[in-house]
Amino acid sequence: MEESAYGRLDAPMGSHIVTPRRGYLHHGIYVGDGRVVHYAGLCHGFHRGPVEEVALSRFADGRPVWIQSDGVPNFDPQETVRRARSRLGEDCYRLFTNNCEHFCEWCLHGTPRSRQVEALLTQPGRALRAMIGLIAWAMELTQEHCGIMRAGCPGSARRSGAR
């Protein structure tokens, strides 16, 4: 696995790349020239996002990125990129049946699959930890979006309207 430094990655075109998020790994297909096609899904918050092509730095969102190698792809790099781009704009994200990892596996192997979902469904303890992480993340997003600060945090009086 090759890790990025600040949004740069020396990856071959058609590579399956991964970046960590709170409670899960986010997946995309590197299409060359510093660009990634991925299922945005929930990576930008509560609002579901479509399959999109973005800069590697946006995909990484300040986190490390590495190449995931799970066997030999069924398609050459050009066909993998063509398959990824053929779904641009698709907006049918489903966490358990059509997520970013399903998308990448389909691009590379022709069959949608998510090892993360499989692991969650077969390991209840891991699923519980992931759900707790996602709930904490969701609460943080809600607080940031609404400008809510916890009592006792610096600036909470200003944000709540108290003087």
SERO-4910 file (N, C-alpha, C, O; in steps of 0.05 Angstrom, whole numbers):
BEGIN
 pado doro    nc1    nc2    nc3   cac1   cac2   cac3    cc1    cc2    cc3    oc1    oc2    oc3
  Met    A     17    -23      0      0      0      0     18     25      0     37     26     15
  Glu    A     11     43    -17     26     68    -19     10     91     -7    -13     95    -16
  Glu    A     21    105     11      7    127     25     12    154     12     35    159      2
  Ser    A     -7    171     12     -4    197      0      8    217     21      9    211     45
  Ala    A     17    239     10     26    260     27     12    286     18     17    296     -3
  Tyr    A     -7    295     34    -22    320     29    -36    320      1    -34    339    -14
  Gly    A    -49    298     -5    -65    297    -30    -50    289    -55    -61    290    -77
  Arg    A    -24    282    -52     -9    272    -76     -6    242    -73     -2    231    -52
  Leu    A     -8    229    -96     -7    200    -96      5    190   -122     -4    198   -143
  Asp    A     26    174   -120     38    162   -144     24    136   -149     34    115   -141
  Ala    A      0    137   -161    -16    113   -166    -20    109   -195    -24    128   -210
  Pro    A    -20     84   -204    -27     79   -232    -57     85   -237    -74     82   -220
  Met    A    -63     94   -261    -90     99   -269   -106     73   -265    -96     51   -271
  Gly    A   -131     75   -255   -147     52   -250   -143     39   -223   -155     18   -217
  Ser    A   -127     51   -206   -122     40   -179   -145     44   -161   -159     64   -162
  His    A   -150     24   -144   -169     26   -122   -155     40    -99   -136     29    -88
  Ile    A   -165     64    -91   -152     78    -70   -172     82    -46   -196     81    -49
  Val    A   -160     85    -23   -175     85      2   -165    108     20   -141    114     20
  Thr    A   -183    120     35   -176    140     55   -194    135     80   -217    129     77
  Pro    A   -183    138    104   -198    133    128   -218    156    134   -212    179    130
  Arg    A   -241    148    145   -261    167    155   -268    156    183   -258    135    192
  Arg    A   -284    171    198   -291    163    225   -309    138    223   -332    139    214
  Gly    A   -298    115    231   -314     90    232   -314     73    207   -325     52    207
  Tyr    A   -301     83    185   -301     68    160   -279     77    142   -265     97    148
  Leu    A   -275     63    120   -256     71     99   -272     80     75   -292     67     67
  His    A   -263    102     63   -276    112     39   -260    103     14   -235    105     15
  His    A   -274     94     -7   -261     82    -30   -266     99    -55   -286    112    -58
  Gly    A   -246     98    -74   -249    111    -99   -231     98   -120   -214     81   -114
  Ile    A   -235    106   -145   -218     97   -167   -202    120   -177   -213    141   -185
  Tyr    A   -175    117   -177   -157    138   -187   -158    137   -217   -152    117   -229
  Val    A   -165    160   -230   -168    161   -259   -146    176   -273   -147    181   -297
  Gly    A   -125    184   -258   -102    198   -269   -105    228   -266   -126    239   -260
  Asp    A    -82    242   -270    -81    271   -269    -92    282   -243   -104    303   -242
  Gly    A    -87    268   -220    -96    277   -194   -126    277   -190   -136    292   -174
  Arg    A   -140    259   -204   -169    258   -203   -179    231   -194   -166    210   -199
  Val    A   -202    231   -180   -213    206   -168   -243    206   -175   -257    226   -172
  Val    A   -253    182   -182   -282    178   -185   -290    162   -161   -279    141   -155
  His    A   -311    171   -147   -320    158   -122   -350    162   -119   -361    181   -131
  Tyr    A   -362    145   -102   -390    149    -95   -389    167    -70   -380    159    -49
  Ala    A   -397    192    -73   -395    211    -51   -411    202    -27   -403    206     -5
  Gly    A   -434    189    -32   -449    177    -10   -452    196     13   -464    218     10
  Leu    A   -443    189     36   -446    205     60   -419    218     68   -416    228     90
  Cys    A   -400    219     50   -373    230     57   -374    260     62   -355    271     73
  His    A   -395    274     53   -397    303     57   -418    310     78   -427    332     79
  Gly    A   -426    291     94   -446    296    115   -471    279    111   -470    258     99
  Phe    A   -493    290    121   -519    275    120   -531    273     92   -547    255     87
  His    A   -523    291     75   -536    292     48   -522    272     30   -498    274     26
  Arg    A   -537    254     20   -527    233      2   -516    246    -23   -528    264    -34
  Gly    A   -493    236    -33   -481    247    -57   -478    227    -79   -479    203    -74
  Pro    A   -476    236   -104   -475    219   -127   -447    209   -132   -428    216   -118
  Val    A   -444    192   -153   -417    186   -163   -407    211   -176   -420    223   -193
  Glu    A   -382    219   -169   -371    244   -179   -341    240   -183   -328    223   -172
  Glu    A   -330    258   -201   -302    259   -205   -291    284   -191   -301    306   -196
  Val    A   -271    280   -174   -261    302   -158   -231    302   -157   -218    282   -165
  Ala    A   -219    323   -148   -190    324   -144   -183    305   -121   -198    301   -102
  Leu    A   -159    293   -123   -150    275   -102   -150    289    -75   -157    276    -55
  Ser    A   -143    314    -74   -143    328    -48   -171    330    -36   -173    328    -12
  Arg    A   -191    333    -52   -218    334    -42   -227    306    -32   -239    303    -11
  Phe    A   -220    285    -47   -225    258    -39   -212    252    -12   -224    241      5
  Ala    A   -187    260    -10   -171    254     15   -181    270     39   -180    260     61
  Asp    A   -190    294     34   -200    312     55   -180    314     78   -187    313    102
  Gly    A   -154    317     71   -133    321     91   -124    295    105   -107    296    123
  Arg    A   -134    273     96   -126    247    108   -108    232     89   -106    238     66
  Pro    A    -94    211    100    -76    195     83    -93    179     63   -116    173     67
  Val    A    -80    173     40    -93    157     19    -73    135     12    -49    140     10
  Trp    A    -83    111      7    -66     90     -1    -80     73    -23   -104     74    -26
  Ile    A    -63     57    -36    -74     39    -57    -82     13    -44    -67      2    -28
  Gln    A   -106      4    -50   -116    -21    -40   -112    -42    -62   -120    -38    -85
  Ser    A    -99    -63    -55    -95    -84    -75   -106   -111    -65    -95   -124    -48
  Asp    A   -130   -117    -75   -143   -142    -68   -145   -160    -92   -166   -165   -103
  Gly    A   -122   -170   -101   -122   -188   -123   -120   -173   -150   -120   -149   -151
  Val    A   -119   -188   -171   -117   -178   -198   -145   -169   -208   -164   -185   -207
  Pro    A   -147   -145   -218   -173   -136   -229   -180   -152   -253   -163   -162   -267
  Asn    A   -206   -153   -259   -216   -167   -283   -213   -150   -308   -216   -160   -330
  Phe    A   -208   -124   -304   -207   -105   -326   -181    -90   -326   -168    -86   -306
  Asp    A   -172    -82   -351   -147    -66   -352   -153    -38   -342   -177    -31   -338
  Pro    A   -132    -22   -336   -136      4   -324   -155     22   -340   -172     36   -328
  Gln    A   -153     23   -366   -170     40   -383   -199     32   -380   -217     49   -378
  Glu    A   -205      6   -380   -232     -4   -377   -243      2   -349   -266      8   -346
  Thr    A   -226     -1   -329   -234      6   -302   -242     35   -300   -263     42   -288
  Val    A   -226     53   -312   -233     82   -312   -258     87   -328   -275    102   -319
  Arg    A   -261     73   -351   -285     77   -367   -310     68   -351   -331     82   -352
  Arg    A   -308     46   -337   -330     36   -321   -337     56   -299   -361     62   -294
  Ala    A   -317     66   -285   -321     86   -264   -336    111   -275   -355    120   -264
  Arg    A   -326    121   -297   -338    145   -309   -365    140   -321   -381    159   -323
  Ser    A   -371    115   -328   -397    109   -339   -420    114   -319   -443    116   -326
  Arg    A   -413    115   -293   -433    118   -272   -433    146   -260   -448    151   -241
  Leu    A   -418    165   -272   -418    192   -262   -447    203   -261   -462    200   -280
  Gly    A   -453    215   -239   -480    227   -236   -500    208   -223   -521    217   -214
  Glu    A   -494    182   -223   -513    163   -210   -517    171   -182   -498    178   -168
  Asp    A   -542    170   -173   -548    179   -145   -566    159   -132   -588    165   -123
  Cys    A   -556    134   -130   -571    112   -118   -555    100    -94   -556     76    -90
  Tyr    A   -541    117    -79   -525    107    -57   -542     93    -36   -563    103    -28
  Arg    A   -533     70    -27   -546     55     -5   -523     44     11   -506     29      1
  Leu    A   -523     51     37   -501     44     55   -494     14     54   -471      6     53
  Phe    A   -515     -3     54   -510    -32     56   -510    -47     30   -501    -70     29
  Thr    A   -519    -34      8   -521    -49    -17   -508    -35    -41   -504    -48    -62
  Asn    A   -502     -9    -39   -490      6    -62   -474     30    -52   -481     53    -57
  Asn    A   -452     23    -38   -436     45    -26   -410     48    -43   -407     36    -64
  Cys    A   -392     64    -33   -367     70    -48   -350     45    -52   -336     43    -73
  Glu    A   -350     27    -34   -334      2    -37   -347    -16    -57   -334    -28    -74
  His    A   -374    -19    -57   -388    -34    -77   -382    -23   -105   -376    -38   -124
  Phe    A   -382      4   -107   -376     17   -132   -348      9   -143   -345      2   -166
  Cys    A   -328     11   -126   -300      5   -134   -297    -24   -142   -284    -31   -162
  Glu    A   -309    -42   -126   -307    -70   -133   -321    -76   -160   -311    -93   -175
  Trp    A   -343    -63   -165   -356    -66   -191   -338    -56   -214   -336    -69   -234
  Cys    A   -325    -33   -210   -308    -22   -230   -284    -41   -236   -277    -44   -260
  Leu    A   -273    -53   -216   -250    -70   -219   -255    -99   -226   -240   -112   -241
  His    A   -277   -110   -214   -282   -139   -216   -308   -146   -229   -313   -170   -234
  Gly    A   -326   -126   -233   -351   -132   -246   -373   -140   -227   -396   -144   -236
  Thr    A   -367   -143   -201   -386   -151   -181   -385   -132   -158   -364   -128   -146
  Pro    A   -408   -120   -151   -408   -102   -127   -404   -118   -101   -417   -138    -97
  Arg    A   -386   -108    -85   -381   -122    -59   -370   -102    -39   -354    -84    -47
  Ser    A   -377   -104    -14   -366    -88      7   -357   -105     30   -373   -117     44
  Arg    A   -331   -108     33   -320   -124     55   -326   -111     82   -329   -125    102
  Gln    A   -328    -84     82   -335    -70    107   -363    -78    116   -367    -84    139
  Val    A   -382    -78     97   -409    -86    104   -410   -115    113   -423   -122    132
  Glu    A   -396   -132     98   -395   -161    106   -384   -164    134   -395   -180    150
  Ala    A   -363   -149    140   -351   -151    167   -370   -141    188   -373   -153    210
  Leu    A   -384   -120    183   -404   -109    202   -426   -129    207   -435   -132    230
  Leu    A   -435   -142    187   -457   -161    190   -450   -187    203   -467   -200    215
  Thr    A   -424   -193    203   -415   -218    215   -402   -215    242   -396   -234    256
  Gln    A   -396   -189    249   -382   -184    275   -398   -162    290   -392   -139    286
  Pro    A   -417   -170    306   -435   -151    320   -420   -130    337   -428   -107    337
  Gly    A   -398   -138    350   -383   -119    366   -371    -97    349   -371    -73    356
  Arg    A   -360   -105    326   -349    -85    308   -371    -67    297   -366    -43    294
  Ala    A   -394    -78    291   -416    -62    281   -425    -42    302   -430    -19    295
  Leu    A   -426    -50    327   -434    -31    348   -414     -8    351   -422     15    353
  Arg    A   -388    -14    350   -367      7    351   -370     26    328   -367     50    331
  Ala    A   -374     15    304   -377     32    280   -401     50    283   -400     73    275
  Met    A   -423     39    292   -448     55    295   -444     77    316   -453    100    311
  Ile    A   -430     71    338   -425     92    358   -407    114    345   -412    138    350
  Gly    A   -387    106    330   -371    126    316   -386    143    297   -383    167    295
  Leu    A   -404    130    282   -421    145    263   -440    164    277   -445    186    267
  Ile    A   -451    155    299   -470    173    314   -454    197    325   -464    219    324
  Ala    A   -430    192    336   -414    214    346   -407    234    324   -408    258    328
  Trp    A   -400    223    301   -394    240    277   -419    256    269   -416    280    263
  Ala    A   -442    243    268   -466    256    261   -473    279    280   -482    300    272
  Met    A   -469    274    306   -474    294    326   -455    318    322   -464    341    324
  Glu    A   -430    313    316   -411    335    311   -420    351    286   -419    376    287
  Leu    A   -428    337    265   -437    351    241   -461    369    247   -462    392    238
  Thr    A   -480    358    262   -504    373    269   -496    398    285   -507    420    280
  Gln    A   -479    395    304   -470    417    321   -456    438    304   -461    462    307
  Glu    A   -438    430    286   -424    449    269   -444    463    250   -442    487    246
  His    A   -462    447    238   -481    459    219   -500    479    232   -506    500    221
  Cys    A   -508    473    256   -528    490    270   -514    511    287   -528    529    298
  Gly    A   -488    511    289   -474    530    306   -477    525    335   -475    544    351
  Ile    A   -483    501    342   -488    494    370   -462    487    384   -445    472    373
  Met    A   -457    498    407   -434    491    423   -443    479    449   -464    486    460
  Arg    A   -427    460    459   -434    448    485   -431    468    507   -413    486    506
  Ala    A   -447    466    528   -444    483    551   -416    481    562   -405    459    565
  Gly    A   -405    504    569   -378    504    580   -356    506    560   -333    510    567
  Cys    A   -363    504    534   -342    507    513   -338    536    507   -357    552    509
  Pro    A   -314    544    501   -308    572    495   -326    581    472   -329    567    452
  Gly    A   -338    604    475   -355    615    454   -384    606    455   -400    615    439
  Ser    A   -391    588    474   -419    578    475   -438    600    481   -461    599    470
  Ala    A   -431    620    497   -450    641    504   -455    658    479   -478    666    474
  Arg    A   -435    664    464   -438    680    440   -456    666    419   -473    679    407
  Arg    A   -452    640    415   -467    626    395   -496    622    403   -513    621    386
  Ser    A   -501    620    429   -529    615    437   -544    641    438   -569    641    443
  Gly    A   -531    663    434   -545    689    434   -543    703    461   -551    727    463
  Ala    A   -533    690    482   -530    703    508   -507    723    507   -489    720    490
  Arg    A   -508    743    524   -487    764    524   -474    765    551   -456    781    555
***
